[in-house]
Amino acid sequence: MMRRSLLIAALFLFGSFAIAQNKTKNLIVVTLDGLRWQEVFRGGDSVLVNMKEYNSDRKGLTQRFIRESPADRRKILMPFFWSTVVQKGQIYGNRDLGNKAEVANTFKFSYPGYSELFTGFPDPRVNSNDKVANPNTNVLEYINKQKGFEGKVIAFTSWDVFPSILNDKRSGFVVNSGLMDLKVPGMSDRLKLLNELQHQAPGFVSEEMRLDAITYQFGKQYMIDKKPRVLYLGFDETDDLAHQGNYKAYLQQANKTDAMLADLWKYLQSDPFYKDQTTLVITCDHGRGTIPLDTWRSHGEKIDGAEQVWFAVMGPDIPAKGEVKTQSTIYHKQLAQTFSELLGLDFRSAAGHEVGTAITLK
C-alpha cells in the first residue's frame, strides 16, 4: 500500500513537473478562411492566372506571383510562411508529399469547419451558416475558465457569425466580430479610433463584414494594451474573393495576410510578455474544389477537395520539423485538444462531448 501511494505521488509530481516545464504560456490562433492548400504549398496557379474570367491582369499577376517551381511560387506568395514558419515550426497538409490534413465534418463549409476546429468534433447538428448558438463547449471558453486565464481570452473576427459559433453569451469571453464596436474597460485612443474606422471603411462584401486589416489591427492593439494570454484572429477575405471568382485579389489577399502574420510575429518577439512564451497556430476552416476547374470558387458537401485543409504551428515547445513529409492524415477535430495541451491543459476531460486526440508535435 505504501509503495502504491509513493508511486502515485511520484507520478503526480512528474506530471506537475512536466507541465511546469512547458514554455508556452500564451496561444495565438489565426485562421485564413477558405485558403486552399494548393496555393499554400504550390503558390499561384498559372492556369487560373491565365484565365480571363478569373484574372483581368494576366501579365501583372504573372510577373508578381508566377515562378518556374512550386517552391519559388509559394515563397513569393507567402514569404513569411515559407521562411520563418518553415524554419522555426511545422507545416502540415502538403498532399503532393502524401501528408494530408482534412476536416472530419461532411458539410465542408465555414460554420461546421470552425465548430469542429474549436469544439473538437464534427457535430452533424451544426449544418448551416445560420446565426444559431453552438450547443457545444469550445476550447476557448474552457481555457477562459482555467486558473490564470480568466478574462485573458479574446477573439477578433471579420465574419459576424462567430458570436454564434463560439456562443459568446454562454462562453463568457469577448468575441468581437463583423462591425461590432469593442467595449472593454480602459480602452486606448487607438482602439476607440478603430471602432470609428471600421464603420467608415467601405463594405467589402456586405455592411456586416469587417475588413481583415482592421480585424488584425484590433487584435494587435489589444495585445499591446491588455496582454491577453489567448487570442483568436479570424480573417475572411480570401474566401469571399474566391467566391467572387477574383483570383487576382485572392492571391493578393493571401500575400497581404502573410505580411500581417509577419508583423504579428515581429511584435510577439519584441514584447517580453510574449517573447519565447507564445505559440502561434495558423490554419483554415475548409478547402475548395479543383476538378472541374471552376470549383476552385466553391466548397461544400458536393465539392470534391473541399475537405482538404492545412495547419502550421511554431512556438517554444515546437520542434522545428519544417514541412512535414510523413504519409499520414490529421484532422481538424484534433486541434482543440492540441491547443489545450500546448497550454498544459486537458480540454477532453471537461468538454462533455467527444473531442479528437491531440496531434503529436514532438
N, C-alpha and C positions, 0 to 999 in steps of 0.2 A: 504493500500500500504506500509506504514511504517512497519507494523508488518511483512508483507511478506519479505521485504528487510532485516529486522533484523533476521528472521528465516533462510533465505538463507545464510546470513553472519555467523550465528551460526553453521549451518551445514558445511560450508566451513572450519571454524576454527576447528570444531570437527574432520573433515576428515584430516586436516593438522596435528592435534594433534595425531591422530591415527597412521598416517604414521611415525611421528616423534618418537613415542614410539616403533616402530619396531626395534628390536635389531639386526636383520640380515642386515649386511652391505655388506657381501660378500657371494658368492654362488659357491660351488664346485659340479659339476655333474660328476658321474663316471658310465660308462656302461660296463658290462661284457657280451660280445657278445654270445648269444645263450646258456647261462647257464640256465638249466631247473629249474622250481620252485620245482620239485621233489627233486633235490639234495639240494636246499636251505633249504627246510623245513623238509626233511626226512633224509638228509645225503646220504652217499653212498648206492647204490642199490646192495644188496647182490647177487641178481640173475645175474646181469651184471658182478659183480666181479668174479663170479664163472664160467663164460663162456670163454673158451679158446680163441675164436675168437676175444674177446674184451679186454682180460687181460692175459698177459703172466706170471703174478706173483700173483697167487691166494692167496698163503699163506702170502706173504709180504703185499699185499694190504688189506687183511682181518685183519691182525694184526694192521695195521696203521689206517684204517678208519671204520671198521665194529664193531658196538657195538649192544647190545641187543635192545635198544629202539631207535626210531627215534630222540628223543630229545638228546640222547647221541651221536648218529651218526652225527647229524648236527653240534653239538658243537665241535666235534673233527675235522670235515671237515672245518668249518668256525668259529673258536673260537672268533675272534673279532666281527663278526656279531652277534653271539649268547651269547655275554657277554656285550660288550659296547653298540652296537646299540640297542639291545633289551631292555637294561636297561634305555637308555637315549632318545630313539626315538620311531619311529613307523615303523612296518613292515607289508606290505600288500601282499596278494596273496596265503595264505595257503588254498587251495581248500578243504583239509581234514576237515577244520572248516567251510566251506561254504563262506569263504572270497575270492573273485575272483578278479584277475587283468587280463586284456586282451588287445590285440591290436584291434583296430577297423578296420584296413585295412584288406582286404580279401587275400592279397598275402602272408603274414606271412613269409617274409624273410627280409634281412638286410636293403637295401636302403629304401623301403617303411616303415619299422619299425622306422628307425631313422628319416625319414622325418616326420612321424606322431608325434614322440616324441618332435621334435623341432619346427614344424610349427603349431601343434595343431589340425590338421585334416588329415584324410586319403584320399589323393588325388588319384583317380583312374588313373590319368595320370602318376603317379610315380609307375611304374610297372616292373622295372628291376633293376639290379645292375650295369648297364652301367654308364660310367662316363659322364652323361648328367647333365648340370647345373639345379639345382632345381628352378623351376619358382616361388616358394612360399617364402614369407618372413619368416625367422625363428626367434625365440625368442632371440637368442644370438645377432643377428645383430640389433634387436630392442633395446636391452639393451645397446649395444655399442654406440647407438646414443643418449642415455639419459644423462642429465647433471650429471657429476661426474663419469660417466662410460666410457667416450670417451678414446679409446686406452687402456682400462683396462680389455678387454675381450680377451681370447685366448683359442685355442683348440689344444691339442696334441692327436693324434690317431695313432694306429698301422696300420689300414686299409687305403689304399691310395685312397679310393673313397670319403673320407669326404670333400675334397675341392669342389667336385661337390654337395654333399648332403647339405652342408652349404653355397654353392655358394660364395666362398671366393672372387671372382672377383667383385661381387656386394655388398656383406655384409660389407666389409671394416675392418674386423678384421683378425688376423693371424690364419690360420688353417694349422698347421704343421703335416703332415701325411706321412705314409709309410717311405721311406728313404729320404725325403726332408731334406736338410740342413736348420737349423734355421738361419735366417738372420734378426737380430734386432739390433738396436744401443746399444753400450756399453755392449757387451756380455762378461760374465766372462770366465775365462780359463776353468772352468768345463763345461760350455755349449759348448764351442769350442771343448773340448775333446769328448763330447757326439756326436757331429757332425761326428767326425772321427770314433768313436767306432761303430756307427750304420752300417757303411759300412764294417767294419772289422769282425763284428759278423756274424756267419753262418746264411744263409737264412732259415727261419722257414718253410714257405710254398712256397714262391716264392721270387724272388730277389726284389720284390716291397713291401714286408711285413716287418715291424719293430717288433722286439721282445717287448712284453709288458713291460718287466723290463726296457728297455731303454726308452720307452714312458713314463713310470712312473718317471724315473729319470729326464727326460726333464721337466716334469710338476713340480716336486718338486723343482728342482733347479731354475726354472723360478719364482716360488713363492718366494723363498728365495731372489733372486736378484731383481725382478721387482715389486713384490706385486700386481699382478692383483686382481681385485675385483670379476671377474667371470672366472672360469677355467673349461674347459671340458676335461676329460680324457676318451678316448675310447679304451678299451682293446679288444683283438680279439682272443687270443689263445684258449679259451675254445670252441669256435665254430669250429675252424679249427681241433682241436683234436677230437671232436665229429664226424665231417665228416669223419675223418680217421678211426673211429671205435676204437680208442685207449682210452678205458675207464680208464685205469690206469693213463695215462698222463692227461686226462680230469679232474679227481679228484685232481691230484697233482697240476694242474694249478689253479683250484678253490681255493685250500688251499694256494697257493703262492699269489694269488691275494688278498685274505683275509688278508694275512700278509702285503701286500703293503698298504691296506686300514688302517690297524692298525698303520703303520708307518706314513701315511698321517695324521691321526687324532692326533697322538702324536705331530707331527710338528705343526699342526694348534693350538693346545692348548699351545704350547711353545712360539709362536710368538705373541707379543702384538697386531700386526696389525690384526690378525685373531682370537685370543682367545676370546671366548664368543661373537663373532660378525659374525660367519660364519656358514651357514647351509650346510650340506653335504647330497646329494641325490645319491642313488645307485640303479641302475636298469639294464634292459637288453633291447634288441631290438625285440626279438621273443622267442617263446618256441620251443619245439621239440616234436616228437611223443612218444607214449608209446605202442600202440597196432596197428599192430603187434609189437613185442618187438624190432625188428631191426630198427624200425622207430625212435628210440632214436637218431640215427645218422643224421636224416634229419629234414627238416622243409619246409614250402611252402604251397601253396594253397590246395594241395591234402592231406596234413598230418594232421590228427585229433590231436588236442592238441597243434599245433604249434602257436595258438593264445594265449596260456596261459603264462602269464608273472608274474612279481613280482616287488615290489617297496619298498624302505626303505628311511627314512629321519630322520635326527636328527640335532638339532641346537637350538639356544637360544629362538626361538619363538615356538618351537615344544613341546607340552605336551608329557610327557613320557608315552605313552599308551602301549608300547611294541608290542607284536604280536597282531595285530588287529583281533578280532574274530567275528565281526558283519557279518551277512549274507548279503552281498552286492557285487556289481561289480563296479570297477573303470576301466577306460580306459586310455591308453597311450596318447590319444588325449587331456586329461585333464592336462597333466604335463606342457606343455608350459606356460599356464596361471598360473599354480601353481608356477612355477619358478619366473615369473614376480611379482606375488603378494607377494612372500617372500621378495622381494626387495622393496615393496611398489609401484610397477608399474602396468600398465594395458596393457598388450600385445593385448588383444582382441580389444581394441578401435583403434588400429593403424595397425593391421596386414593386412587389406584389403582383408581378406578371413575368412571363418568360423574358429573358434577356440573353443575348448571344454572348459567348465566351470572348474574352479579350484577345486581341491579336498579339502574338508573341513578337515583340520588337527587339528583344535582346538575344 
